[in-house]
Amino acid sequence: MSTTWLALSHGRSVARSEIPTVELNEFAKTLAAARADGARLAQLFGHRTAPDAMTVYAIVGRPADGDYAVCSTELRGPDPLAYPAATSAWPAAQAFERELAEEHGVIPTGHPWLKPLRYKPTVSGAPAPWGPFRPDVPIPGDYPFYRVEGEEVHEVAVGPVHAGVIEPGHFRFMCHGEDVLHLEIVLGYQHRGVEALLMHPHPVRAIMAAETIAGDASIAHATAYAGALEGLADVEPSGRANMIRAAALELERLANHVGDLGALSLDVGYLPCASYLGRLRGDFLNLTLDICGNRFGRNLVRPGGVAFDIEPARAASLRDRLTKFQGELLPVLDLLFSSSSVLARFEGTGAVSGETAEEIGLVGPAARASGLELDVRHDHPTGVYRFFAIPVATESSGDVYARAAIRWVEIQRSLVFLQDVLKGAWEGDLRRPLGALRPNALAMGVSESWRGEAMHVAITDGDGRIEKVKAKDPSMHNWFGLAQALRGVAISDFPICNKSFNLSYAGHDL
Amino acid sequence: MICEHDMLKILKTRWGQGHQTTKFPDTTPTLPERFRGKPTVDASKCPPDCKECADACPTQAITVAPSLKLDLGRCLFCTECTAACPQGAVKLTQDYRLATSKRDDLVISGADLKLAESMSAELRRILGRALRLREVCAGSCAACDLDTNVLNTIGWDLSRFGIQFVASPRHADGLVVTGAISHNMVHALKETYDAVPPPKIVIAVGACAISGGPFRDSGAVKNGLEGILPIDLYVPGCPPHPVTILDGLLRLIGRIKRS
């Protein structure tokens, strides 16, 4: 594997010329071979280098080696460019190759599910493989739904505007009675053109775009984006800056995991826990507010470090409040997970097997719930995660219970981690200047958001200017997992299945 | 089936939680010292021809000519301007009250902000004591939606003011809109608005819905709600703190008078 792949790490750059290039027809086989060696697909994207040339990069995670690796292939010729799809052999590539087709009009030949992903015109204006972009037609009216037919089969259409105060998306259920035979999820409503803004000439505007890819994972995305830039600038943040980033990332995880368990309680009608957890989520957000003045951690992470300090007195106060909240939180979680009426709804609902999870490339709690030992904090530890290891939480049943239980365990481990890191005396500058970026280079930044792996890749031109930033939210991998979880499930269980994944529409749509 | 033992556990846990609902608006909320609230500008502190704050601003919220002005509708409360100004001509205060009735009121040239006024007496008669809102998220990052939804938790208990979020626009008296209005949501947003029976109100929550926020001019958004729907209340912020949103809603229904 070493000659076709080049090792890649968070916050490190590689020369573009060093990245191995494989033959067009070998690309899918190269990916399949990496998978056979235990790798997982982390990113696949195209970068147009000339009007008639494109480089397609694939990045895989190698959990056993503790790193990532990159390889590429070159597409040349007049439009439409085409290459044999990797998805045919490895379904984990499906969304990435649809993105490639939608952005550049490239045809991944043999792709079994070639449909629009976000509803946007191609960069060049050329038609996508499924036809030209039609901005005047509402999305559900312009989507080739997979249809199940039969006398007793009916369709249920939901969204884009949902019942709750949540993001927009369209769900189409093919049902036989109460049972869902197939769920198709159509997104794109939240497409805001974020990736272009990641290259904004104003550096603060650019990282704010990263912070708002998925607004509830601002720290994770800003850390990954900063890591890519730090790699290009060859700057390593100080221990103190890394500690503050990690503390903020775990607070982000705590708030969201607590909120998700509250939302799951609500959806099974167990109101006591829904009330307590909804309030406690806010208490964790308020700790982030205390650190940087914003509940979602905006403006805290900056390339080269952080913009706000956690002084010893603030660290002590944060620890005290964490101890207090822990005392209020853990009995509530104990109550939730010992309530038979809750467990009856959680257990066995919306199961995704480990095999399916690997095949479609799930990440984060959803992957760990199905038994995959994947966690960036463990597989590719950066910053203070190198010194304070967080064990990977796994379950095996892959159902709503497992996805909930993973959060329960991770909440406890994040609380322990926070007490540990906030106790330490961390040295170093809050923020180090970046300086010039390495020309003709590619760098990657990665972080384990509470949903899974967030990754940013940045590429520079010959003058050290950024010419491409590719962002990935873990939701890009996991929406297909929700669709799989619904197979054979009663449609009335959709809300708890959905909450148990709680994916980002904005992060997917970019 | 809940057995006796389970019931005791539920009661014990309930006892441990205590009373958690804020007394706002009867008491003022306590916010940490780093909380980034209402900016103020003071042109008298500006050196001649200085435009450091305007250059530092990532969203062009600040203009210096002909006079120093800051547009709260564009501001993301990021502190770049305050860091760029050693004279302290631009400052962020801890004032959480930011909502206005008019777009122009969000453009400040001093320390004062003309806060939102109550809806008309006629509207208040119909909606003031039972306001039902339908939320439409149209190109947000989800943070505004999350901190709007927080008002439904026991910490804020929005329903004690007669305000509720409902599932159907047909049951609603108005819309709360978040997001920069992505091209892909324009159709659904208009359909939802049309489905709300009149009289109806529209509330724009967050910098995105007001001006496009961090996504302004990306090419994939309409730079906010302006010109798409009539707006009755503007709540700036990225995202606004829940108390900022609640303060705006309570001013709109006349529960908080101007101060």
Contacts between the chains, C-beta under 8 A, distances in Angstrom:
chain1	res1	chain2	res2	distance
A	118	B	184	7.9
A	119	B	184	5.3
A	120	B	220	6.6
A	135	B	183	6.3
A	138	B	187	4.9
A	138	B	188	7.3
A	139	B	184	6.3
A	160	B	185	6.9
A	160	B	188	4.9
A	161	B	134	7.8
A	161	B	136	5.8
A	161	B	169	7.7
A	161	B	188	5.6
A	161	B	192	5.3
A	163	B	167	3.7
A	163	B	168	7.8
A	164	B	149	7.5
A	164	B	165	7.8
A	164	B	167	7.4
A	165	B	135	4.4
A	165	B	137	7.7
A	165	B	145	5.4
A	165	B	148	5.7
A	165	B	149	4.2
A	165	B	152	7.7
A	165	B	165	5.6
A	165	B	176	8.0
A	166	B	137	6.8
A	166	B	142	7.9
A	166	B	145	6.3
A	166	B	149	7.9
A	167	B	137	5.0
A	167	B	140	7.1
A	167	B	142	5.4
A	167	B	145	6.5
A	168	B	136	7.8
A	168	B	137	5.6
A	168	B	138	6.9
A	168	B	185	6.0
A	168	B	188	6.7
A	188	B	184	5.3
A	189	B	138	7.5
A	189	B	139	7.7
A	189	B	182	6.4
A	189	B	184	4.8
A	189	B	185	5.0
A	189	B	188	7.1
A	190	B	137	7.6
A	190	B	139	5.9
A	190	B	140	7.1
A	190	B	179	7.4
A	190	B	182	6.2
A	190	B	184	7.8
A	190	B	185	7.7
A	191	B	139	7.5
A	191	B	182	5.5
A	191	B	183	7.6
A	191	B	184	5.6
A	191	B	220	5.4
A	192	B	139	5.0
A	192	B	179	7.8
A	192	B	180	5.9
A	192	B	182	5.6
A	192	B	215	4.3
A	192	B	218	5.9
A	192	B	220	5.5
A	192	B	221	5.4
A	193	B	215	6.7
A	193	B	218	3.3
A	193	B	219	5.2
A	193	B	220	3.3
A	193	B	221	6.7
A	194	B	215	7.0
A	194	B	218	7.1
A	196	B	218	5.9
A	196	B	219	6.9
A	197	B	214	7.2
A	197	B	215	6.9
A	197	B	218	5.5
A	200	B	58	7.8
A	202	B	58	4.8
A	204	B	56	7.9
A	204	B	58	4.3
A	204	B	78	6.2
A	204	B	80	5.4
A	205	B	58	3.8
A	205	B	59	7.0
A	205	B	214	7.1
A	208	B	58	6.3
A	208	B	76	6.4
A	208	B	78	7.0
A	208	B	214	4.6
A	209	B	214	6.0
A	209	B	215	7.7
A	211	B	141	7.9
A	211	B	214	7.7
A	212	B	141	3.8
A	212	B	143	7.5
A	212	B	213	7.7
A	212	B	214	4.9
A	212	B	215	7.3
A	212	B	238	8.0
A	213	B	141	6.9
A	214	B	141	6.4
A	214	B	142	6.7
A	215	B	140	7.0
A	215	B	141	3.1
A	215	B	142	4.5
A	215	B	143	3.2
A	215	B	144	7.6
A	215	B	146	7.1
A	215	B	239	7.1
A	216	B	142	5.8
A	216	B	143	6.5
A	216	B	146	6.1
A	218	B	141	8.0
A	218	B	143	7.7
A	272	B	10	5.8
A	272	B	13	6.7
A	272	B	14	6.2
A	275	B	153	7.3
A	275	B	154	4.9
A	276	B	13	7.4
A	276	B	17	5.3
A	276	B	154	7.9
A	278	B	150	7.8
A	278	B	152	7.7
A	278	B	153	3.9
A	278	B	154	6.8
A	278	B	155	7.6
A	279	B	17	8.0
A	279	B	20	5.1
A	279	B	153	5.4
A	279	B	154	5.2
A	279	B	155	4.7
A	281	B	153	7.8
A	282	B	150	5.9
A	282	B	153	6.5
A	282	B	155	5.5
A	282	B	242	7.8
A	286	B	32	7.7
A	289	B	31	7.7
A	289	B	32	5.9
A	289	B	34	7.6
A	289	B	35	6.5
A	289	B	241	8.0
A	290	B	32	4.5
A	290	B	34	6.8
A	291	B	34	7.3
A	292	B	34	6.4
A	293	B	32	7.3
A	293	B	34	3.8
A	293	B	35	5.3
A	293	B	36	4.3
A	293	B	77	7.8
A	294	B	36	6.5
A	294	B	77	7.3
A	294	B	238	7.9
A	295	B	147	6.8
A	295	B	239	7.8
A	295	B	241	6.9
A	296	B	143	4.9
A	296	B	239	6.7
A	298	B	76	7.5
A	298	B	77	7.8
A	298	B	78	7.3
A	298	B	238	6.4
A	299	B	78	5.1
A	299	B	79	6.4
A	307	B	79	7.5
A	308	B	34	6.9
A	328	B	16	6.7
A	328	B	17	6.7
A	331	B	12	7.8
A	331	B	13	5.3
A	331	B	16	5.9
A	332	B	13	6.0
A	332	B	17	7.6
A	335	B	9	5.9
A	335	B	10	6.6
A	335	B	13	4.8
A	338	B	6	7.8
A	338	B	9	7.3
A	339	B	6	6.6
A	340	B	1	7.4
A	340	B	6	7.4
A	341	B	1	7.7
A	341	B	2	6.9
A	504	B	142	6.7
A	505	B	142	7.3
A	506	B	140	6.6
A	506	B	141	5.0
A	506	B	142	5.3
A	509	B	182	7.9
